[in-house]
Amino acid sequence: MHLLAATPGAIEDGKEPVDLGQTPADVVFVSAADTELAVLSEARGEMADPPSLRLANLSHLQHPMSVDLHLDHCATKSRLVIARVLGGVGYWKYGAEQYAARLHEAGVPVALLPGDDKPDAELRGLSTVSDADYDALWSYLVEGGPENAGNFLRYAQTMLEGGDPPATASPLLRAGVYWPGAGVAGLSAAQEAWGTGQPVVPVIFYRALVQGAGLHPINRLVKSLLRAGLNPLPVFVASLKDPVSVATLEHLFSVAPPAVILNCTAFAVGSPHAGDESPENPLAMPAANSAPVFQVVLAGSTEEAWAKGLTGLSGRDIAMNVALPEVDGRILARAISFKGEAFFDAATECAIATYRAVGDRVDFVAQLAANWAKLRQTPAPKRRVALILANYPNKDGRLANGVGLDTPAATVHTLRLMAEAGYTVANPPEDSDALMRAVMAGPTNWLTDRASRDGGETLPLDIYLEHFNALPWDLREAMTTRWGAPETDPFIVPQILKSDGSTGAGFALSILTFGHVVVGLQPARGYNIDPTETYHAPDLVPPHNYLAFYIWLRHHFGAHAIVHMGKHGNLEWLPGKALALSAECWPEAVLGPMPHVYPFIVNDPGEGTQAKRRAQAVIIDHLTPPLTRAETYGPLRDLEALVDEYYEAAGVDPRRIAHLRREILTLSSATGLDKDVGMSGADEESDLAQLDAYLCELKEAQIRDGLHVFGQSPTGQQEIDLAIALARVPRGDGQGGDASLIRALARDFGLGIDPLDCDMAEAATEKPQALGGLCADPWRSNGDTVERLELMAQRLLREGGQEIGPHTSAVLAEMAARIRPAIAACGPDEGAGLLRALNGRAIAPGPSGAPTRGRLDTLPTGRNFYSVDSRAVPTPTAWALGWKSANLLIEKHLQTHGDWPRALLITAWGTANMRTGGDDIAQALALMGVKPKWDAANRRVTGFEILPEGVLGRPRVDVTLRISGFFRDAFPQLIALFDSAARAVQGLDEAEDSNPAAARARSEGIGPRIYGAKPGAYGAGLQAMIDERLWADKADLAEAYLTWGSYAYGAKEAGTPDRAGFETRLRQTEAIVQNQDNREHDLLDSDDYYQFEGGAAAAVSTLQGRDRPVYHNDHSRPERPVIRTLEDEIGRVVRSRVVNPKWIEGVKRHGYKGAFEIAATVDYLFAFAATTGAVRGHHFDLVEAAFLEDEDTRAFIAEHNPSALRELAERLAEAIDRGLWMPRSNSARARIDGARGR
């Protein structure tokens, strides 16, 4: 059949339908709270003449079929049904709606009660009992406890049988102190067990645990905290929003100031949605003593499921106990308890569950709290801190990696801040170059000549073995099986001097000591030792030297805290569970319960969240690099002048026009611009118009002007340029002060164009005199007008004073009051935030995202950023962009290739979807003709609808996702949503020309459309292949991509090996799609783009024997997505940023790291050439001319980072040797060989 109306779809969550097998009864009670079920079971057993009762856990009624079965066999045949729905209808939409509708139809009274003490009009509206009965039932449950549980059942019985109702609900304490063995007690009960002068650690948990006998994990945690030398203060609360509970906490904190707080309650006090009003967080009030707050998870899953799997927690637990608590700035500790079946209650036909603590998880949390308390208590002069620099690839030219960050300068600045704060910092390096010279003088991860280097620190082998042998057996076995005995590690040196004066074997470690602060180079993961592991070990365990490095920091040096400097290291990506780690997970085995602080770029919530969830990191977010206009230079300037002259001569001097046309076309061909622009040669006038628009777009492109230095705000022209970049796009509703500055100027000058969305080559119609004197160049086109608007914006910020008009004034006022002060505050707040964290104090939470995409709420930086409520993704805003982008993509493909795209592969990263609210998933759903459905009250996604063909007006596209490892970990709900939608589309009865996915399903069966890395592993597998030159041809790179990514995911699949299925999807793929959501970076900034985008292109090309188009789409302006090919994007980035003297001069301000950035860019360009056909020879020509032929730039690299010069030249030589580039310059090879030292 053909759909005539939208068809609703439910999201499969992976759970199989469950038939509870319950028979009808007088009363049916459903709740997600096991403690509530347990206390009602006990209360019924103590009644003389109880009603027949059925108890059911709401978690068993998540699948639609489970709901239907329970209604069919039990609920509709019972006399009264009561359900408590925590979180409202949106958390149990199908169940709530079906219970209300079918029980009403059956004449069975139903009460859908809130799961907490907050009224819910929607739930009440679905209920059929009287308001009096509704309130009475609810009050018994809200107050809780055995007495109220019994009266709840008695009241339900009187509703059915008549008679006098029991006493009204007996109020219990909403909050108070609990002590094991004493029950609800006063503070004195706890104080009697405390040690004198020991740090106080409140343990905050729900009152329901006291009411329902669920205290085993709390009792166990109290005991472990006492053993760790801490004073536990167990406090039960109704919720952190309850006024009585808040007042109780404030009083207790005032009497017993906390050093660390352990919180076991779910959800957040604050809201992740901008503009929402939230009550004050009681755990951050002044009485809380700035204590860091750790989120301790009482998980809803079983210990067996947790122990066997790698997901760590269910999607529900991630949302309630991890993602939302991050909004309040809580630090994820561990899950310390899981649910287990205590007994089966035959009378209620229900398995009664209880929380059971896991001993070693409890002890880990207690030791983590003790270490943070120790950090707080230790005076700064005695505090020992390790600053760790990342290093990937494992080359000496690429030390101190940190995206967007001048990591060496940031480290030197941090050492200065620490010295000023009283830390014992001895003989710190004078500047970043001095630091890097010292690092490279000692051992690094580069194995080639490390034996000849002295310096660094050492760890005796016998000390290492003591700690190695204390690891769980599984980890020791995995390490020795893969790497052999520690004595065989390549970082072992035969003779080192031990502390007792003897000598023996030991590890040479890249660690510099500056008094009580050390700077270390993080060891490599192990691919540098055996690069062949890239093919078959995406979950490679770390080598012995890796573990030795952290053993030295933790046990020999005695670090109080470890600081990983910048995005990002490799520790948080080691194998193990996604979160809620066990002792057998490598991040925990390496880092242990160590205080961990992590300066991290604010626009990367995903990878920062990975460190928060897998390495208990406290993020100190930092500003992005300053942005600036690319402007024009060299041959681009020459061409622009010729084009201006050409159009000025039009209609005046035909012979001059012909000459200029030839000159323009000749210069365009000589520089390769004709290929980048797509000039066909068939229509010269059209080619010239394309060139004109292209030159204007390059000039207005946003590029980075140098790097950010942690703790320092941009000043001068950099500050002005960044402020304009932040105000260039509209924020919020786009009105008043939130309007685009450039648009406001255009409106006030009456230009009649949208400067953010106009044809740059079109003739300018309005030329106000106030803009005329800003630029001496000809004013001919809209592009020239936009340039003058940008120059006017700069003048206004630099000089002020000029009154333009009301729209501009409103934006300038907002910039003066909010934007520019926020920029100025970033540096000081970052430094203060780091020092505050090292003082053992809480760091205020803040949102994350791309500031230049309208997210000014991310500033000022220096906060512990959070991400999104994963259940609200994709957002309606993301859907709007996704729908628009999907249609533009289809139009572009149809225009270029003459047919609709039938099958696409889309890369979906967790970071990007956190940043955007789910643009990529929204686009993928839109391509399939599927729209998400949202709960109006809480904005969460509740399902989807399949749009009819008449609405689409085009065929559905068969979409396959290649998700990142972090996407897998962070968005189980999105995986379930997309998988459910894809399977529903495959199951439609539609013709092949309108639904190719359904046609394939009829012959191949309905199959998965989501693939990713092996459970517990991350990445796409190409980086080490490229870095270590482990490939002979593109097929080798395709093999790595396939090997790493061929694990199927879905509602019922959690990483099933499916190489054949993945290959089938890639063989059918007609185009590859990668979206980029901001211009604060580009595709030649990191390995991620070439690994996923390039890897997919290599795999598709290899499997199909032909290249397929690759689309690299620009989503940086949500209102105006732009569809581009990868070739187009690379050409634009090379010209606007890579070889632009403005960018090169910017990185030259950063010494070693600036040269690092140049070499890295060449690496990524090479990698795209290796994996795709998108890099043209003239791109390499331009790069070689800018970095080697230009004597000043070559000399800069040679002076500040000679290893980078050698590595850059080696990469260019490899491009020649592999046939990826044939230099146009006869002298290029000689320059390259000279830079290689040959």
Order of alpha helices (4+ residues) and beta strands (2+ residues): beta-beta-alpha-beta-alpha-beta-alpha-beta-alpha-alpha-alpha-beta-beta-alpha-beta-alpha-alpha-beta-alpha-beta-beta-alpha-alpha-alpha-beta-beta-alpha-beta-beta-alpha-alpha-beta-alpha-alpha-beta-beta-beta-beta-alpha-alpha-beta-alpha-beta-alpha-beta-beta-alpha-alpha-alpha-alpha-beta-alpha-alpha-alpha-alpha-alpha-alpha-beta-beta-alpha-beta-alpha-alpha-beta-beta-alpha-beta-alpha-alpha-alpha-beta-alpha-alpha-beta-beta-alpha-beta-alpha-beta-alpha-alpha-alpha-alpha-alpha-alpha-alpha
